[in-house]
Amino acid sequence: QHATMDVGKLIAIIGDEDTITGFLLAGVGHRTADATNFLIVKADTKLVEVEEAFTKFSQRDDVGIILITQHVANDIRHVLKDYNQTIPTVLEIPSKEHPYDPEQDYIMQRVNMFLGGQG
Protein backbone atom coordinates (compact mmCIF):
# COMPACT_ATOMS: atom_id res chain seq x y z
CA GLN A 1 0.00 0.00 0.00
CA HIS A 2 1.47 3.30 -1.12
CA ALA A 3 -0.40 6.48 -0.29
CA THR A 4 0.48 9.74 -1.94
CA MET A 5 -0.48 13.07 -0.54
CA ASP A 6 -1.15 16.13 -2.64
CA VAL A 7 0.72 19.18 -1.52
CA GLY A 8 -1.64 22.00 -0.58
CA LYS A 9 -2.08 25.00 -2.81
CA LEU A 10 -0.80 28.45 -1.99
CA ILE A 11 -2.73 31.59 -1.19
CA ALA A 12 -1.59 34.53 -3.35
CA ILE A 13 -2.10 38.04 -2.02
CA ILE A 14 -2.26 41.43 -3.73
CA GLY A 15 -2.63 44.43 -1.47
CA ASP A 16 -1.15 47.23 0.58
CA GLU A 17 1.98 46.79 2.66
CA ASP A 18 0.20 46.39 6.02
CA THR A 19 -2.13 43.68 4.68
CA ILE A 20 0.68 41.75 2.98
CA THR A 21 2.89 42.03 6.09
CA GLY A 22 0.12 40.57 8.24
CA PHE A 23 -0.30 37.58 5.95
CA LEU A 24 3.46 37.06 5.70
CA LEU A 25 3.75 37.08 9.49
CA ALA A 26 0.95 34.48 9.58
CA GLY A 27 3.08 32.22 7.36
CA VAL A 28 1.30 32.64 4.03
CA GLY A 29 4.37 33.93 2.15
CA HIS A 30 6.17 31.73 -0.35
CA ARG A 31 9.27 32.66 -2.31
CA THR A 32 11.29 30.76 -4.89
CA ALA A 33 14.24 31.87 -7.00
CA ASP A 34 11.77 32.91 -9.70
CA ALA A 35 8.66 34.21 -7.98
CA THR A 36 6.68 35.06 -4.85
CA ASN A 37 3.00 34.60 -4.04
CA PHE A 38 2.38 38.23 -3.14
CA LEU A 39 2.49 41.75 -4.54
CA ILE A 40 2.77 44.81 -2.32
CA VAL A 41 0.88 47.65 -3.99
CA LYS A 42 2.16 51.10 -3.08
CA ALA A 43 1.18 54.55 -4.35
CA ASP A 44 3.83 54.36 -7.09
CA THR A 45 3.00 50.80 -8.22
CA LYS A 46 1.96 50.89 -11.87
CA LEU A 47 -1.48 49.53 -12.74
CA VAL A 48 0.05 47.20 -15.34
CA GLU A 49 2.19 45.58 -12.60
CA VAL A 50 -0.96 44.79 -10.60
CA GLU A 51 -2.71 43.42 -13.70
CA GLU A 52 0.31 41.26 -14.58
CA ALA A 53 0.60 39.93 -11.02
CA PHE A 54 -3.08 38.97 -10.99
CA THR A 55 -2.76 37.25 -14.38
CA LYS A 56 0.36 35.34 -13.27
CA PHE A 57 -1.22 34.23 -9.99
CA SER A 58 -4.41 33.14 -11.78
CA GLN A 59 -2.41 30.96 -14.19
CA ARG A 60 -0.23 29.23 -11.60
CA ASP A 61 -1.08 25.61 -10.81
CA ASP A 62 0.15 25.95 -7.22
CA VAL A 63 -2.22 28.82 -6.29
CA GLY A 64 -5.68 27.92 -4.94
CA ILE A 65 -6.89 31.30 -3.69
CA ILE A 66 -6.06 34.87 -4.66
CA LEU A 67 -6.76 37.41 -1.91
CA ILE A 68 -6.91 40.99 -3.14
CA THR A 69 -7.67 44.05 -1.08
CA GLN A 70 -10.85 45.68 -2.31
CA HIS A 71 -9.33 49.07 -3.07
CA VAL A 72 -6.73 47.37 -5.31
CA ALA A 73 -9.44 45.17 -6.85
CA ASN A 74 -11.34 48.33 -7.80
CA ASP A 75 -8.28 49.48 -9.78
CA ILE A 76 -8.25 46.26 -11.85
CA ARG A 77 -12.02 45.71 -11.90
CA HIS A 78 -11.88 45.46 -15.73
CA VAL A 79 -9.59 42.41 -15.38
CA LEU A 80 -11.60 40.83 -12.56
CA LYS A 81 -14.89 41.11 -14.47
CA ASP A 82 -13.43 38.94 -17.27
CA TYR A 83 -12.04 36.34 -14.84
CA ASN A 84 -14.31 33.28 -14.76
CA GLN A 85 -12.20 30.45 -13.34
CA THR A 86 -13.25 28.66 -10.18
CA ILE A 87 -9.69 27.92 -9.08
CA PRO A 88 -7.86 29.93 -8.09
CA THR A 89 -10.79 31.53 -6.30
CA VAL A 90 -10.61 35.32 -6.00
CA LEU A 91 -11.68 36.85 -2.70
CA GLU A 92 -11.77 40.57 -2.00
CA ILE A 93 -10.77 41.54 1.52
CA PRO A 94 -10.75 44.80 3.48
CA SER A 95 -7.60 46.65 4.42
CA LYS A 96 -6.74 48.85 7.37
CA GLU A 97 -7.33 52.06 5.40
CA HIS A 98 -10.30 50.91 3.29
CA PRO A 99 -13.28 49.08 4.85
CA TYR A 100 -14.99 46.31 2.92
CA ASP A 101 -17.98 47.33 0.78
CA PRO A 102 -20.08 44.37 -0.46
CA GLU A 103 -21.67 46.64 -3.09
CA GLN A 104 -18.31 46.79 -4.90
CA ASP A 105 -17.45 43.09 -4.63
CA TYR A 106 -18.25 41.41 -7.95
CA ILE A 107 -18.61 38.00 -6.28
CA MET A 108 -21.24 39.39 -3.92
CA GLN A 109 -22.93 41.06 -6.91
CA ARG A 110 -23.10 37.68 -8.66
CA VAL A 111 -24.45 35.97 -5.56
CA ASN A 112 -27.08 38.67 -5.20
CA MET A 113 -28.04 38.30 -8.87
CA PHE A 114 -28.41 34.50 -8.52
CA LEU A 115 -30.56 34.95 -5.44
CA GLY A 116 -32.87 37.29 -7.35
CA GLY A 117 -31.69 40.58 -5.92
CA GLN A 118 -30.86 43.73 -7.78
CA GLY A 119 -27.55 43.38 -9.61
N, C-alpha and C positions, 0 to 999 in steps of 0.2 A: 504494500500500500504506500503510494507516494502522493502526498497532498501538496499542492502548490497554492501559494497565497498571492493574490494580486496586491501590488503595492498601491496604497491610497493615492488619490489624485490631490494635486496642490490647489490652494486657494490663491488666485492672483488678485492684487489690489491696486487700484488707481485712485489717488486722492491727495489731499494736502499732507504736509509733513507731520503734523500731530497725529493724524489718523494712521498713516503708514507706520510711524514710530510705535504707536500702541500695538498694532498687529505684529510688528517685528519683535517687540518685547514679549508678546504672547507666544512666540515661536512659529509664526506663520511664514516667516521669510525663508527663501530658498535661493541660493546663488550657485551658478556653475561658472566655468571659465567663459562661457558664451553669453549667458543671460541671467536675469533675475525674474522673480515672479511679482515684481511691484514697480510702480512708477510714482515718484513724488512729483506732484504738480505744484509749481510755484508760479508767482505772478509773471515771470519771464519765460515760462514753458510755452513753446509754440504749440498751437492747436494741432498741427500736423503730427507732432510727437505723440500727443495723446491719442489721436486717431490710429497711428501706427502701432502704439502699444496695445490698444484694445484689439486691433486686428490680429496682432501676433499672439496675444493671450488666447483669443477665441479659436485660433487654429492649432494650438498646441494640444497634443494628445494627453499630456500629463496634468492639464488644468481642468478641474471639475466645476469650479465656481469662480466667477469674476465679481469681486466687490468693487463698486465704484461710488465715490461720494456723489451725492445728488447734484451739488453745484458744478462738479466736473462733468457729470452725465448730461446736464443741461447744455454744456458747451459742445458736446458731440451727439446731441439728440438725433441729428440727421443720420448718423452712423447706426445708432441704437435702434432706430425705427426700422431699418432694413435688416437687422439681425433677427434670424428666426430659428436658430438652433436651440435644442433643449439642453445640450451639454457642450461647452460649459454654460451653466446657468448664470445669468446676469442679475445681480441684486444691487439695488441702490440703497445706500446707507447715509445717515446724517453725519455731519462733522461738527466739531466744536463751534465753529463760526456760523454754520448754516443748518438750521433745524430741518428735519425731514418734512416734506410736503407731499402727501399721497396724491394730490391733484396733478403733480408733475411727473409722477412715476408711471412710465408707460406700461409696466406689468400690472400695476393696480388699475390703470385705465382699461386694460384688456379684461381683467377679472370683472370689473364693474360692467363692461359691455356684455360679457357672457352671462352675467347674472341679471341682465335686463335693465341695468341702470343707464343713466345718461353717459355717453362716451364722447 
